[in-house]
Amino acid sequence: MVRCPECDTEIDVDEDEVEEGEILSCPECDVELEVTQTHPVHVILISEEDEDDDDEEDGDGKKKEKDEDDDDEELPVVDEEDDDVE
């Protein structure tokens, strides 16, 4: 038995039936919870911000710091073909 960190609802979880890294949903508030420990079961809240931050990781697994000026605006595509090709 664990409690949802968001709404404090008791969630019936058998430590023999879950694995570390497993994602659970709270039946009351529908937030996603990640199992971080199985004996005893411990869960953490997965926020939407954390998921967005995962998209921002460098190739070395380190998170990039997001600049305030860094927005998701697409840059125009430049056609690299030469118009003067004979």
C-alpha positions as CSV (number, residue, x, y, z in Angstrom):
1,M,0.0,0.0,0.0
2,V,1.4,3.4,-1.0
3,R,-0.1,6.9,-0.9
4,C,-0.3,9.2,-3.9
5,P,2.0,12.1,-3.4
6,E,-0.5,14.4,-5.2
7,C,-3.8,13.6,-3.5
8,D,-2.8,11.3,-0.6
9,T,-5.1,8.5,-1.8
10,E,-4.1,5.0,-0.7
11,I,-3.1,2.9,-3.7
12,D,-3.1,-0.9,-3.4
13,V,0.3,-2.0,-4.8
14,D,1.8,-5.4,-4.1
15,E,5.6,-5.1,-3.8
16,D,5.9,-8.6,-5.5
17,E,4.0,-7.4,-8.5
18,V,5.7,-4.2,-9.4
19,E,9.2,-3.4,-10.7
20,E,11.4,-0.4,-10.3
21,G,10.8,2.1,-13.1
22,E,7.2,0.9,-13.6
23,I,4.6,3.6,-14.2
24,L,1.4,3.6,-12.2
25,S,-1.7,5.8,-12.4
26,C,-3.5,7.1,-9.3
27,P,-7.1,6.0,-9.5
28,E,-8.3,9.2,-7.8
29,C,-6.4,12.0,-9.5
30,D,-5.0,10.2,-12.6
31,V,-1.4,11.5,-12.2
32,E,1.4,9.2,-13.3
33,L,3.7,7.8,-10.6
34,E,7.0,6.0,-11.1
35,V,8.0,3.1,-8.8
36,T,11.5,4.0,-7.5
37,Q,11.7,1.2,-4.9
38,T,9.9,-2.1,-4.5
39,H,10.7,-3.3,-0.9
40,P,8.9,-1.3,0.5
41,V,7.1,0.2,-2.5
42,H,8.0,3.9,-3.0
43,V,6.6,6.1,-5.8
44,I,7.4,9.6,-7.1
45,L,5.1,11.9,-9.1
46,I,6.0,12.2,-12.7
47,S,5.2,15.8,-13.8
48,E,4.7,16.9,-17.4
49,E,7.6,19.3,-17.0
50,D,9.9,16.3,-16.3
51,E,8.8,14.7,-19.5
52,D,9.5,17.9,-21.5
53,D,12.9,18.1,-19.9
54,D,13.7,14.6,-21.1
55,D,13.3,15.9,-24.6
56,E,16.0,18.5,-23.9
57,E,18.9,16.1,-23.0
58,D,22.2,16.2,-24.8
59,G,23.7,13.1,-26.3
60,D,25.7,12.5,-23.1
61,G,22.6,12.2,-21.1
62,K,23.0,15.6,-19.4
63,K,20.1,18.0,-19.5
64,K,20.6,21.2,-21.4
65,E,19.6,24.4,-19.7
66,K,16.8,26.0,-21.5
67,D,17.3,29.6,-22.3
68,E,14.5,32.1,-21.8
69,D,15.0,33.2,-25.4
70,D,14.9,29.6,-26.6
71,D,11.4,29.0,-28.0
72,D,10.1,26.3,-30.3
73,E,9.7,28.7,-33.2
74,E,10.7,26.9,-36.5
75,L,13.3,28.5,-38.6
76,P,12.6,28.9,-42.4
77,V,14.0,26.2,-44.7
78,V,16.6,27.5,-47.0
79,D,16.9,25.8,-50.4
80,E,20.5,25.2,-51.1
81,E,20.2,24.6,-54.8
82,D,21.8,27.1,-57.1
83,D,19.5,28.8,-59.5
84,D,22.4,29.5,-61.9
85,V,23.1,25.8,-62.7
86,E,23.5,25.4,-66.5
